Structure formats: C-alpha cells, structure tokens
C-alpha cells in the first residue's frame, strides 16, 4: 500500500481559478500511485511512501507573470501606481501629460520582463522604445527612490502575492530597472538600443510550507 500526499502551491489571487480547474481534474492511475496532470501555476506535487521516501513529480515552475496574476493584475497594479504618481509633487513633473494608456503599456512591458507574452517587443518597439522614453529626462536619485517606494506600496494595494520569493524578485527588478533608468536619463548617455527586453526570474523557487 502506498499513501499519497498531494500538495498544490496556488497563488492567493488564483485560488478561485484553481477551484474551478479542480472540479474536472484529470488523474492517471500508475502502478502503486496516482499521477496528477496539472499545469502551471498549479505546480508542486509530492508523494510519500509508507517508509517516508519522497517521490516528486516535477511540474513547471510558474513565471513571475503567472504568479503575479497575469496581465489584468499588472494593469491593476500600474493603474493604481500612476494614479499616485500624478498626485506626488516629486514625480508629477516627470509624468505630467502622459498618455492615459501609459499604465497599460507599462503593464505589457512588465509582463514581458516577468516571463509573459512578448507583447512589448512585438508592438511597442521593445527595449529601444523603453530606453528612448528615458533619454534626456535627468531622473534624480530622490525621484528614483520615490518611484520604487510608490510602486511597492501599489503592489500591496493591488493585492499582488506577498510571499517573500515573489516580493524579492519584484523589488529586485524595481531596484535594477530604476537605477538603469537614472543612468540612461543622464545628460550625454548613449545606451545600447539593440538589447532585447530583459527577462527577470525567481531568485529561488516559491517557498513550500512544510508538510503537516
């Protein structure tokens, strides 16, 4: 007899989708155990024999884009964020007169960076366009720090996953990207416009709680 313990790691904002998917979940019987057919972001299935030997059936680690909740979650994040930006005395002058669709465009960029569809490269001009939007703006360090701070606050307000691994990756990209923006926006800067859109990934896989 083999006792199975099945564990799914499900982002909080995807719980309802998981419940719907589980209603028609597909199981495949194999000698002495069940194999479960699952797709990301519902990854992480483990089985244990009576002797305590673990068996792991690997599934694809979700991308940061999937874990965040996909395009809609990023649009919500950026809509909240830029609403606060336009009310901020330090950042409003930088973004004054921005396109009303700017949050949606940045959501497409961030989605591609986080492993989602390459929509920004396909329709918005890719890395060259994003860098071009910063040339000559002379972004200051105080402005950069405020930008990062407001975006981290917006992530809480938008309900993005709060697990340490996701937030470490998210904050890491904001620090890296915003510091490059300062460099690219400096007078006389000549960044390479032919680089691809960067891809950002987990610093480590999502943390798994210990089995109870």
Residue frames as a rotation matrix with the C-alpha (Angstrom) as fourth column:
UNK 1
0.578 0.816 0.000 0.00
0.816 -0.578 0.000 0.00
0.000 0.000 -1.000 0.00
UNK 2
-0.623 -0.737 0.263 1.26
0.741 -0.663 -0.106 3.46
0.252 0.128 0.959 -0.90
UNK 3
0.327 0.683 -0.653 -0.05
0.809 -0.559 -0.179 6.54
-0.488 -0.470 -0.736 0.89
UNK 4
-0.228 -0.365 0.903 -0.10
0.839 -0.544 -0.008 9.64
0.494 0.755 0.430 -1.27
UNK 5
0.119 0.235 -0.965 0.21
0.609 -0.784 -0.116 13.20
-0.784 -0.574 -0.236 -0.08
UNK 6
-0.046 -0.056 0.997 -0.60
0.946 -0.325 0.026 15.72
0.322 0.944 0.068 -2.82
UNK 7
0.056 0.008 -0.998 0.26
0.595 -0.804 0.027 19.38
-0.802 -0.595 -0.050 -2.41
UNK 8
0.258 0.077 0.963 -0.51
0.888 -0.411 -0.205 22.25
0.379 0.909 -0.175 -4.77
UNK 9
-0.534 -0.404 -0.743 1.12
0.602 -0.799 0.001 25.63
-0.594 -0.446 0.670 -4.48
UNK 10
0.077 0.691 0.718 -1.52
0.952 -0.266 0.153 28.11
0.297 0.672 -0.678 -5.60
UNK 11
-0.894 -0.330 0.305 -1.07
0.259 -0.933 -0.250 31.91
0.367 -0.144 0.919 -5.68
UNK 12
-0.665 0.657 -0.355 -3.69
0.364 -0.130 -0.922 33.54
-0.652 -0.742 -0.153 -3.47
UNK 13
-0.292 0.575 -0.764 -5.15
-0.633 -0.715 -0.297 35.50
-0.717 0.397 0.573 -6.37
UNK 14
-0.531 0.099 -0.842 -5.56
-0.740 0.430 0.518 32.30
0.413 0.898 -0.155 -8.41
UNK 15
-0.873 0.139 0.468 -7.40
-0.248 0.700 -0.670 30.26
-0.421 -0.700 -0.576 -5.77
UNK 16
0.112 0.993 -0.028 -10.81
-0.496 0.031 -0.867 30.59
-0.861 0.111 0.497 -7.43
UNK 17
0.260 -0.085 -0.962 -9.40
-0.949 0.161 -0.271 29.55
0.178 0.983 -0.038 -10.79
UNK 18
-0.787 -0.604 -0.125 -7.81
-0.559 0.784 -0.270 26.53
0.261 -0.143 -0.955 -9.13
UNK 19
-0.545 0.657 0.521 -11.09
-0.285 0.439 -0.852 25.51
-0.789 -0.613 -0.052 -7.53
UNK 20
0.467 0.717 -0.518 -12.78
-0.731 -0.016 -0.682 25.61
-0.497 0.697 0.517 -10.91
UNK 21
-0.037 -0.578 -0.815 -9.97
-0.890 0.390 -0.236 23.62
0.454 0.717 -0.529 -12.51
UNK 22
-0.841 -0.355 0.408 -10.02
-0.526 0.713 -0.463 21.02
-0.127 -0.604 -0.787 -9.75
UNK 23
0.061 0.955 0.290 -13.65
-0.683 0.252 -0.686 20.21
-0.728 -0.156 0.668 -10.46
UNK 24
0.936 0.251 -0.248 -12.57
-0.350 0.565 -0.747 18.48
-0.048 0.786 0.617 -13.66
UNK 25
0.135 -0.982 0.134 -9.12
-0.911 -0.070 0.407 17.46
-0.390 -0.177 -0.904 -12.52
UNK 26
0.707 0.065 -0.704 -7.57
-0.526 0.715 -0.461 14.66
0.473 0.696 0.539 -14.53
UNK 27
0.217 -0.604 0.767 -5.91
-0.784 0.360 0.505 11.78
-0.582 -0.711 -0.395 -12.70
UNK 28
0.363 -0.198 -0.911 -3.90
-0.686 0.605 -0.405 8.99
0.631 0.771 0.084 -14.30
UNK 29
0.824 -0.021 0.566 -3.51
-0.444 0.596 0.669 5.72
-0.352 -0.803 0.482 -12.39
UNK 30
0.159 -0.845 -0.510 0.01
-0.694 0.272 -0.667 4.28
0.703 0.460 -0.543 -12.41
UNK 31
0.236 -0.069 -0.969 1.36
0.369 0.929 0.023 1.19
0.899 -0.363 0.244 -10.60
UNK 32
-0.132 -0.282 -0.950 1.10
0.969 0.165 -0.184 1.92
0.208 -0.945 0.251 -6.87
UNK 33
-0.583 -0.094 -0.807 0.29
0.436 -0.874 -0.213 5.60
-0.685 -0.476 0.551 -7.18
UNK 34
0.624 0.731 0.277 -1.65
0.696 -0.359 -0.622 8.33
-0.355 0.581 -0.732 -8.91
UNK 35
-0.689 -0.709 0.149 -0.06
0.699 -0.597 0.393 10.74
-0.190 0.375 0.908 -11.34
UNK 36
0.300 0.806 -0.511 -1.77
0.589 -0.578 -0.565 14.10
-0.750 -0.131 -0.648 -11.48
UNK 37
-0.243 -0.303 0.922 -1.89
0.932 -0.335 0.136 16.12
0.268 0.892 0.364 -14.66
UNK 38
0.570 0.382 -0.728 -1.51
0.624 -0.778 0.080 19.79
-0.535 -0.499 -0.681 -13.73
UNK 39
0.227 -0.456 0.860 -0.39
0.756 -0.475 -0.451 22.95
0.614 0.753 0.237 -15.44
UNK 40
-0.744 -0.504 -0.439 1.43
0.664 -0.633 -0.398 25.99
-0.077 -0.587 0.806 -14.03
UNK 41
-0.193 -0.723 0.663 0.87
-0.649 -0.413 -0.639 27.95
0.736 -0.554 -0.390 -11.90
UNK 42
0.709 0.478 0.519 -0.53
-0.705 0.460 0.540 24.95
0.020 -0.748 0.663 -10.00
UNK 43
0.254 -0.752 -0.608 2.88
-0.344 0.517 -0.784 23.38
0.904 0.408 -0.127 -9.60
UNK 44
-0.534 -0.643 0.549 4.45
-0.758 0.076 -0.648 21.18
0.375 -0.762 -0.528 -6.97
UNK 45
0.651 0.749 -0.125 3.13
-0.647 0.633 0.425 17.66
0.398 -0.196 0.896 -6.42
UNK 46
-0.496 -0.852 0.169 4.74
-0.804 0.377 -0.459 15.30
0.327 -0.364 -0.872 -3.92
UNK 47
0.651 0.647 -0.398 4.07
-0.405 0.739 0.539 11.72
0.643 -0.190 0.742 -2.91
UNK 48
-0.270 -0.724 0.635 5.39
-0.954 0.113 -0.277 9.76
0.129 -0.681 -0.721 0.07
UNK 49
-0.077 0.162 -0.984 5.67
-0.119 0.978 0.171 6.00
0.990 0.130 -0.056 0.58
UNK 50
0.887 0.444 -0.130 4.98
0.047 0.192 0.980 4.42
0.460 -0.875 0.150 3.99
UNK 51
0.325 -0.851 -0.411 8.75
0.944 0.321 0.081 4.36
0.063 -0.414 0.908 4.54
UNK 52
0.573 -0.034 -0.819 8.83
0.313 -0.914 0.257 8.13
-0.757 -0.404 -0.513 4.24
UNK 53
-0.533 -0.779 0.330 10.70
0.609 -0.084 0.788 8.16
-0.587 0.621 0.519 0.94
UNK 54
0.049 0.585 -0.810 9.63
-0.251 -0.777 -0.577 11.21
-0.967 0.231 0.109 -1.08
UNK 55
-0.344 -0.068 0.937 8.58
0.875 0.340 0.346 10.96
-0.342 0.938 -0.057 -4.68
UNK 56
-0.175 0.243 -0.954 8.32
-0.056 -0.970 -0.237 14.17
-0.983 0.012 0.184 -6.66
UNK 57
0.080 0.289 0.954 6.54
0.957 0.246 -0.155 14.65
-0.279 0.925 -0.257 -9.93
UNK 58
-0.662 -0.495 -0.563 8.02
0.395 -0.869 0.299 17.78
-0.637 -0.024 0.770 -11.38
UNK 59
0.478 0.720 0.503 5.81
0.868 -0.298 -0.398 20.39
-0.137 0.626 -0.768 -12.97
UNK 60
-0.106 -0.552 0.827 6.80
0.691 -0.639 -0.337 23.71
0.715 0.536 0.449 -14.49
UNK 61
-0.452 -0.098 -0.886 7.67
0.768 -0.547 -0.332 26.47
-0.453 -0.831 0.323 -12.03
UNK 62
0.612 0.749 0.254 5.31
0.777 -0.512 -0.366 29.36
-0.144 0.422 -0.895 -12.74
UNK 63
-0.299 -0.649 0.699 6.73
0.690 -0.653 -0.311 32.51
0.659 0.389 0.644 -14.23
UNK 64
-0.846 -0.013 -0.533 6.64
0.407 -0.662 -0.629 35.71
-0.345 -0.749 0.565 -12.21
UNK 65
-0.796 0.588 -0.140 3.99
-0.536 -0.579 0.615 36.87
0.281 0.565 0.776 -14.68
UNK 66
-0.184 0.741 -0.646 1.78
0.094 0.667 0.739 33.88
0.978 0.075 -0.193 -13.88
UNK 67
-0.420 -0.040 -0.907 2.40
0.866 0.281 -0.414 34.13
0.271 -0.959 -0.083 -10.16
UNK 68
-0.980 0.023 -0.198 1.51
0.040 -0.950 -0.308 37.83
-0.195 -0.310 0.931 -10.15
UNK 69
-0.168 0.984 0.056 -1.85
0.245 0.097 -0.965 37.07
-0.955 -0.148 -0.257 -11.74
UNK 70
-0.153 0.055 0.987 -1.17
0.964 0.227 0.137 37.81
-0.216 0.972 -0.087 -15.40
UNK 71
-0.629 -0.179 0.756 -1.94
0.565 -0.774 0.287 40.88
0.534 0.608 0.588 -17.49
UNK 72
0.358 0.865 0.352 -5.04
0.313 -0.466 0.827 42.02
0.880 -0.186 -0.438 -15.59
UNK 73
0.677 -0.159 -0.719 -3.19
0.728 -0.002 0.686 42.03
-0.111 -0.987 0.115 -12.28
UNK 74
-0.415 -0.908 -0.058 -0.36
0.866 -0.414 0.279 44.10
-0.277 0.065 0.959 -13.76
UNK 75
-0.368 0.380 0.849 -2.78
0.433 -0.737 0.518 46.59
0.823 0.558 0.107 -15.33
UNK 76
0.732 0.656 -0.183 -4.44
0.429 -0.235 0.872 47.00
0.529 -0.717 -0.454 -11.93
UNK 77
0.285 -0.734 -0.616 -1.04
0.887 -0.041 0.460 47.49
-0.362 -0.678 0.640 -10.30
UNK 78
-0.669 -0.673 0.314 0.12
0.743 -0.597 0.303 50.11
-0.017 0.436 0.900 -12.77
UNK 79
-0.009 0.754 0.657 -3.20
0.436 -0.588 0.681 51.95
0.900 0.293 -0.323 -12.83
UNK 80
0.829 0.252 -0.500 -3.07
0.549 -0.190 0.814 52.34
0.110 -0.949 -0.296 -9.05
UNK 81
0.023 -0.945 -0.326 0.60
0.900 -0.123 0.419 53.29
-0.436 -0.303 0.847 -9.17
UNK 82
-0.674 -0.347 0.652 0.36
0.660 -0.680 0.320 56.01
0.332 0.646 0.687 -11.81
UNK 83
0.452 0.845 0.284 -2.68
0.468 -0.496 0.731 57.44
0.759 -0.197 -0.621 -10.05
UNK 84
0.744 -0.259 -0.616 -0.45
0.576 -0.220 0.788 58.02
-0.340 -0.940 -0.014 -7.03
UNK 85
-0.304 -0.920 0.246 2.41
0.922 -0.219 0.319 59.27
-0.240 0.324 0.915 -9.20
UNK 86
-0.274 0.250 0.929 0.27
0.586 -0.722 0.367 62.09
0.762 0.645 0.051 -10.60
UNK 87
0.820 0.556 0.131 -0.53
0.201 -0.496 0.845 63.18
0.535 -0.666 -0.519 -7.05
UNK 88
0.520 -0.714 -0.469 3.10
0.789 0.190 0.584 63.13
-0.328 -0.674 0.662 -5.93
UNK 89
0.912 -0.103 -0.397 4.91
-0.164 -0.979 -0.122 66.51
-0.376 0.177 -0.910 -6.03
UNK 90
-0.026 -0.999 0.030 8.28
-0.434 0.039 0.900 64.88
-0.900 0.010 -0.435 -6.69
UNK 91
-0.626 -0.238 0.743 7.19
0.382 0.737 0.557 62.63
-0.680 0.632 -0.370 -9.56
UNK 92
0.416 0.907 0.066 4.27
0.509 -0.172 -0.844 64.51
-0.754 0.384 -0.533 -11.13
UNK 93
0.397 -0.276 -0.875 6.54
-0.602 -0.798 -0.021 66.83
-0.693 0.536 -0.483 -13.15
UNK 94
-0.699 -0.705 0.120 8.23
-0.409 0.532 0.741 63.79
-0.586 0.469 -0.660 -14.74
UNK 95
-0.761 0.446 0.472 4.93
0.582 0.790 0.193 62.20
-0.286 0.422 -0.860 -15.82
UNK 96
-0.199 0.699 -0.686 2.85
-0.096 -0.711 -0.697 65.29
-0.975 -0.073 0.208 -16.46
UNK 97
0.128 0.353 -0.927 0.87
-0.909 -0.333 -0.252 64.93
-0.397 0.874 0.278 -19.69
UNK 98
-0.824 -0.480 0.300 1.45
-0.348 0.848 0.401 61.19
-0.447 0.226 -0.865 -20.00
UNK 99
-0.590 0.586 -0.555 -0.72
-0.455 0.327 0.828 59.10
0.667 0.742 0.074 -22.32
UNK 100
0.117 0.712 0.693 -3.84
-0.993 0.097 0.068 57.86
-0.019 -0.696 0.718 -20.48
UNK 101
0.908 0.217 -0.357 -2.95
-0.276 0.953 -0.122 54.36
0.314 0.210 0.926 -21.74
UNK 102
0.024 -0.995 0.092 0.57
-0.762 -0.078 -0.643 54.56
0.648 -0.054 -0.760 -20.26
UNK 103
-0.106 -0.076 0.991 -0.25
-0.874 0.482 -0.057 52.18
-0.474 -0.873 -0.117 -17.35
UNK 104
0.825 0.456 0.335 -1.46
-0.238 0.816 -0.527 49.56
-0.513 0.355 0.782 -19.84
UNK 105
0.716 -0.623 -0.315 1.68
-0.351 0.069 -0.934 49.92
0.603 0.779 -0.169 -21.95
UNK 106
-0.224 -0.832 0.507 3.94
-0.911 -0.007 -0.413 49.54
0.347 -0.554 -0.756 -18.92
UNK 107
0.288 0.399 0.871 1.90
-0.681 0.725 -0.107 46.50
-0.674 -0.562 0.480 -17.84
UNK 108
0.990 0.023 -0.141 2.73
-0.125 0.615 -0.778 44.90
0.069 0.788 0.612 -21.20
UNK 109
0.222 -0.974 0.037 6.42
-0.586 -0.164 -0.793 45.71
0.779 0.154 -0.607 -20.66
UNK 110
-0.255 -0.328 0.910 6.44
-0.961 0.194 -0.200 44.35
-0.111 -0.925 -0.364 -17.13
UNK 111
0.691 0.576 0.437 4.56
-0.497 0.817 -0.291 41.26
-0.525 -0.016 0.851 -18.27
UNK 112
0.823 -0.450 -0.345 7.22
-0.148 0.417 -0.897 40.50
0.548 0.789 0.277 -20.87
UNK 113
-0.105 -0.897 0.429 10.01
-0.770 -0.199 -0.606 41.14
0.629 -0.394 -0.670 -18.37
UNK 114
-0.240 0.094 0.966 8.37
-0.882 0.394 -0.257 38.72
-0.405 -0.914 -0.012 -15.93
UNK 115
-0.869 -0.294 0.399 8.13
-0.150 0.923 0.354 35.90
-0.472 0.248 -0.846 -18.45
UNK 116
0.118 0.981 0.154 4.76
0.135 0.138 -0.981 36.62
-0.984 0.137 -0.116 -20.06
UNK 117
0.607 0.191 0.771 3.92
0.755 0.165 -0.635 37.27
-0.248 0.968 -0.044 -23.72
UNK 118
-0.481 -0.869 -0.116 6.47
0.728 -0.469 0.499 39.28
-0.488 0.155 0.859 -25.70
UNK 119
0.459 0.825 0.329 3.86
0.880 -0.369 -0.300 41.93
-0.126 0.427 -0.895 -26.47
UNK 120
0.660 -0.240 -0.711 6.10
-0.017 -0.952 0.306 44.92
-0.751 -0.190 -0.633 -25.86
UNK 121
-0.490 -0.869 0.073 8.71
-0.020 0.095 0.995 43.65
-0.872 0.486 -0.064 -28.28
UNK 122
-0.453 0.359 0.816 6.04
0.834 0.493 0.247 42.81
-0.314 0.793 -0.523 -30.84
UNK 123
0.259 0.768 0.586 4.02
0.902 -0.409 0.138 46.02
0.346 0.493 -0.799 -30.79
UNK 124
0.947 0.173 -0.269 5.68
0.284 -0.841 0.461 48.74
-0.147 -0.513 -0.846 -28.73
UNK 125
0.704 -0.703 0.102 9.24
-0.384 -0.498 -0.777 48.82
0.597 0.508 -0.621 -30.01
UNK 126
0.579 -0.473 -0.664 10.91
0.584 0.809 -0.067 46.65
0.569 -0.349 0.745 -27.37
UNK 127
0.223 -0.614 -0.757 13.93
0.919 -0.126 0.373 47.72
-0.324 -0.779 0.537 -25.37
UNK 128
-0.683 -0.550 0.480 14.84
0.701 -0.679 0.219 50.57
0.206 0.486 0.849 -27.71
UNK 129
-0.016 0.769 0.639 11.47
0.249 -0.616 0.747 52.26
0.968 0.171 -0.182 -27.23
UNK 130
0.773 0.320 -0.548 11.53
0.576 0.009 0.817 51.94
0.266 -0.948 -0.177 -23.45
UNK 131
-0.116 -0.894 -0.432 15.07
0.923 -0.258 0.285 53.31
-0.366 -0.365 0.856 -23.21
UNK 132
-0.606 -0.111 0.788 14.15
0.598 -0.717 0.358 56.11
0.525 0.688 0.501 -25.60
UNK 133
0.454 0.866 0.210 11.38
0.423 -0.417 0.805 57.23
0.785 -0.276 -0.555 -23.27
UNK 134
0.748 -0.209 -0.630 14.02
0.616 -0.133 0.776 57.96
-0.246 -0.969 0.030 -20.60
UNK 135
-0.150 -0.906 0.396 16.72
0.972 -0.209 -0.110 59.71
0.183 0.369 0.911 -22.63
UNK 136
-0.598 -0.270 0.754 17.47
0.313 -0.945 -0.090 63.25
0.738 0.182 0.650 -21.50
UNK 137
0.451 0.889 0.075 14.97
0.253 -0.208 0.945 63.26
0.856 -0.407 -0.319 -18.62
UNK 138
-0.438 -0.735 0.517 17.63
-0.288 -0.430 -0.856 63.66
0.852 -0.524 -0.023 -15.94
UNK 139
0.642 0.699 -0.314 15.92
0.037 0.382 0.924 61.45
0.766 -0.604 0.219 -13.36
UNK 140
-0.083 -0.658 0.749 17.29
-0.799 -0.405 -0.444 62.15
0.596 -0.635 -0.492 -9.88
UNK 141
-0.799 -0.271 -0.537 18.06
0.070 0.845 -0.531 59.67
0.598 -0.461 -0.656 -7.12
UNK 142
-0.814 0.567 0.125 15.27
-0.270 -0.178 -0.946 61.06
-0.515 -0.804 0.298 -4.88
UNK 143
-0.013 0.830 -0.558 12.82
-0.992 -0.082 -0.098 60.60
-0.127 0.552 0.824 -7.76
UNK 144
-0.321 -0.179 -0.930 14.04
-0.469 0.883 -0.008 57.06
0.823 0.433 -0.368 -8.34
UNK 145
-0.980 -0.092 -0.175 13.61
0.103 0.515 -0.851 56.14
0.168 -0.852 -0.495 -4.68
UNK 146
-0.509 0.861 -0.012 10.13
-0.596 -0.362 -0.717 57.65
-0.621 -0.358 0.697 -4.56
UNK 147
-0.042 0.448 -0.893 9.19
-0.940 0.284 0.187 55.73
0.337 0.848 0.410 -7.73
UNK 148
-0.618 -0.260 -0.742 10.29
-0.089 0.961 -0.263 52.44
0.781 -0.097 -0.617 -6.17
UNK 149
-0.975 0.221 0.022 8.56
-0.013 0.039 -0.999 53.22
-0.222 -0.974 -0.035 -2.87
UNK 150
-0.288 0.925 -0.248 5.24
-0.840 -0.368 -0.398 54.10
-0.459 0.093 0.883 -4.51
UNK 151
-0.056 0.242 -0.969 5.32
-0.778 0.598 0.195 51.00
0.626 0.764 0.155 -6.70
UNK 152
-0.850 -0.244 -0.467 5.98
0.097 0.799 -0.593 48.74
0.518 -0.549 -0.656 -3.73
UNK 153
-0.771 0.637 0.031 3.04
-0.261 -0.271 -0.926 50.36
-0.581 -0.722 0.375 -1.92
UNK 154
-0.109 0.746 -0.657 0.88
-0.991 -0.133 0.014 49.92
-0.077 0.653 0.754 -5.03
UNK 155
-0.552 -0.146 -0.821 1.73
-0.345 0.936 0.065 46.21
0.759 0.319 -0.567 -5.08
UNK 156
-0.954 0.261 -0.148 0.20
0.240 0.366 -0.899 45.90
-0.181 -0.893 -0.412 -1.61
UNK 157
-0.463 0.816 -0.346 -2.81
-0.539 -0.569 -0.621 47.95
-0.704 -0.101 0.703 -2.62
UNK 158
-0.129 0.372 -0.919 -3.34
-0.963 0.176 0.206 45.91
0.238 0.912 0.335 -5.79
UNK 159
0.604 0.393 0.693 -3.15
-0.646 0.751 0.138 42.63
-0.466 -0.531 0.707 -3.86
UNK 160
0.305 -0.584 -0.752 -0.11
-0.645 0.455 -0.614 41.16
0.701 0.673 -0.237 -5.60
UNK 161
0.684 -0.048 -0.728 1.23
0.380 0.875 0.299 37.99
0.623 -0.482 0.617 -3.94
UNK 162
0.711 -0.344 0.613 3.02
-0.625 -0.708 0.328 38.77
0.322 -0.616 -0.719 -0.71
UNK 163
0.917 -0.397 -0.038 5.25
0.377 0.830 0.410 35.72
-0.131 -0.391 0.911 -0.41
UNK 164
0.470 -0.785 -0.404 8.93
-0.106 -0.504 0.857 36.56
-0.876 -0.360 -0.320 0.22
UNK 165
-0.323 -0.673 0.666 10.24
0.596 0.402 0.695 35.00
-0.735 0.621 0.271 -3.01
UNK 166
0.248 0.479 0.842 7.90
0.952 -0.280 -0.121 36.92
0.177 0.832 -0.526 -5.30
UNK 167
0.977 0.165 -0.134 8.41
0.193 -0.953 0.235 40.19
-0.089 -0.256 -0.963 -3.48
UNK 168
0.202 -0.972 -0.121 12.19
0.133 -0.095 0.986 39.69
-0.970 -0.216 0.110 -3.53
UNK 169
-0.366 -0.294 0.883 12.09
0.872 0.224 0.436 39.22
-0.326 0.929 0.174 -7.30
UNK 170
0.544 0.686 0.483 9.69
0.795 -0.606 -0.035 42.13
0.269 0.403 -0.875 -7.75
UNK 171
0.901 -0.229 -0.370 11.70
0.029 -0.818 0.575 44.52
-0.434 -0.529 -0.730 -5.58
UNK 172
-0.035 -0.973 0.228 14.94
0.409 0.194 0.892 43.35
-0.912 0.124 0.391 -7.18
UNK 173
-0.129 0.045 0.991 13.69
0.990 -0.055 0.131 44.25
0.060 0.997 -0.038 -10.63
UNK 174
0.855 0.491 0.165 12.46
0.478 -0.871 0.113 47.66
0.199 -0.017 -0.980 -9.46
UNK 175
0.596 -0.712 -0.371 15.86
0.017 -0.451 0.892 48.45
-0.803 -0.538 -0.257 -7.96
UNK 176
-0.311 -0.757 0.575 17.77
0.603 0.311 0.735 47.22
-0.735 0.575 0.359 -11.02
UNK 177
0.007 0.390 0.921 15.50
0.986 -0.156 0.059 48.82
0.167 0.907 -0.386 -13.59
UNK 178
0.917 0.392 -0.073 15.13
0.399 -0.896 0.194 52.16
0.011 -0.207 -0.978 -11.83
UNK 179
0.339 -0.871 -0.355 18.88
0.084 -0.348 0.934 52.52
-0.937 -0.346 -0.045 -11.39
UNK 180
-0.455 -0.439 0.775 19.37
0.796 0.190 0.575 51.87
-0.399 0.878 0.263 -15.09
UNK 181
0.477 0.711 0.516 16.71
0.849 -0.524 -0.062 54.49
0.227 0.468 -0.854 -15.81
UNK 182
0.801 -0.271 -0.534 18.78
0.093 -0.825 0.558 57.04
-0.592 -0.496 -0.635 -13.88
UNK 183
-0.249 -0.957 0.150 21.86
0.266 0.081 0.960 56.09
-0.931 0.279 0.235 -15.90
UNK 184
-0.337 0.157 0.928 20.02
0.933 0.186 0.307 56.16
-0.124 0.970 -0.210 -19.23
UNK 185
0.658 0.719 0.222 18.37
0.737 -0.676 0.004 59.50
0.153 0.161 -0.975 -18.49
UNK 186
0.281 -0.627 -0.726 21.60
0.478 -0.564 0.673 61.30
-0.832 -0.537 0.141 -17.58
UNK 187
0.763 -0.036 -0.646 22.88
-0.461 -0.730 -0.504 64.04
-0.453 0.682 -0.574 -19.91
UNK 188
0.004 -0.807 -0.591 25.01
-1.000 -0.005 -0.001 62.60
-0.002 0.591 -0.807 -22.69
UNK 189
-0.168 -0.040 0.985 24.03
-0.375 0.926 -0.026 58.99
-0.911 -0.374 -0.171 -22.01
UNK 190
-0.114 0.078 -0.990 24.30
-0.983 0.134 0.124 56.67
0.143 0.988 0.061 -25.02
UNK 191
-0.096 0.121 0.988 22.76
-0.518 0.841 -0.153 53.32
-0.850 -0.527 -0.018 -24.03
UNK 192
-0.975 -0.221 -0.023 22.75
-0.153 0.595 0.789 50.36
-0.161 0.773 -0.614 -26.38
UNK 193
-0.228 0.959 -0.167 19.35
-0.878 -0.276 -0.391 50.44
-0.421 0.057 0.905 -28.09
UNK 194
-0.079 0.143 -0.987 19.74
-0.788 0.597 0.149 47.00
0.611 0.789 0.065 -29.65
UNK 195
-0.953 -0.238 0.186 19.49
-0.301 0.698 -0.650 44.94
0.025 -0.675 -0.737 -26.48
UNK 196
-0.413 0.848 -0.333 16.41
0.303 0.473 0.827 42.71
0.859 0.240 -0.452 -26.02
UNK 197
0.366 0.614 0.699 13.79
-0.636 -0.384 0.670 43.29
0.680 -0.690 0.250 -23.36
UNK 198
-0.690 -0.674 0.264 15.29
-0.648 0.413 -0.639 41.89
0.322 -0.612 -0.722 -20.13
UNK 199
0.271 0.724 -0.635 13.83
-0.125 0.680 0.722 38.76
0.954 -0.116 0.275 -18.59
UNK 200
-0.420 -0.327 0.847 13.52
-0.840 -0.214 -0.499 38.57
0.344 -0.921 -0.185 -14.81
UNK 201
0.076 0.388 -0.919 13.08
-0.032 0.922 0.387 35.34
0.997 0.000 0.083 -12.87
UNK 202
0.945 0.326 -0.044 12.82
-0.005 0.148 0.989 33.96
0.328 -0.934 0.141 -9.36
UNK 203
0.085 -0.925 0.371 15.87
-0.935 -0.203 -0.292 34.39
0.345 -0.322 -0.882 -7.09
UNK 204
-0.961 -0.194 0.198 14.76
-0.245 0.929 -0.276 30.97
-0.130 -0.314 -0.941 -5.83
UNK 205
-0.586 0.792 -0.170 11.59
0.286 0.399 0.871 28.91
0.758 0.462 -0.460 -6.40
UNK 206
0.083 0.706 0.703 8.48
-0.608 -0.524 0.597 29.83
0.790 -0.477 0.385 -4.41
UNK 207
-0.757 -0.399 0.517 8.75
-0.645 0.326 -0.692 28.70
0.108 -0.857 -0.504 -0.81
UNK 208
-0.092 0.694 -0.714 6.93
-0.130 0.702 0.700 25.49
0.987 0.157 0.026 0.04
UNK 209
0.183 0.187 0.965 5.40
-0.956 -0.194 0.219 25.19
0.229 -0.963 0.144 3.53
UNK 210
-0.851 -0.521 0.060 6.47
-0.519 0.819 -0.246 22.06
0.079 -0.240 -0.967 5.43
UNK 211
-0.259 0.762 -0.594 4.09
-0.085 0.595 0.800 19.13
0.962 0.257 -0.089 5.32
UNK 212
-0.241 0.256 0.936 1.92
-0.950 -0.261 -0.174 18.92
0.200 -0.931 0.306 8.42
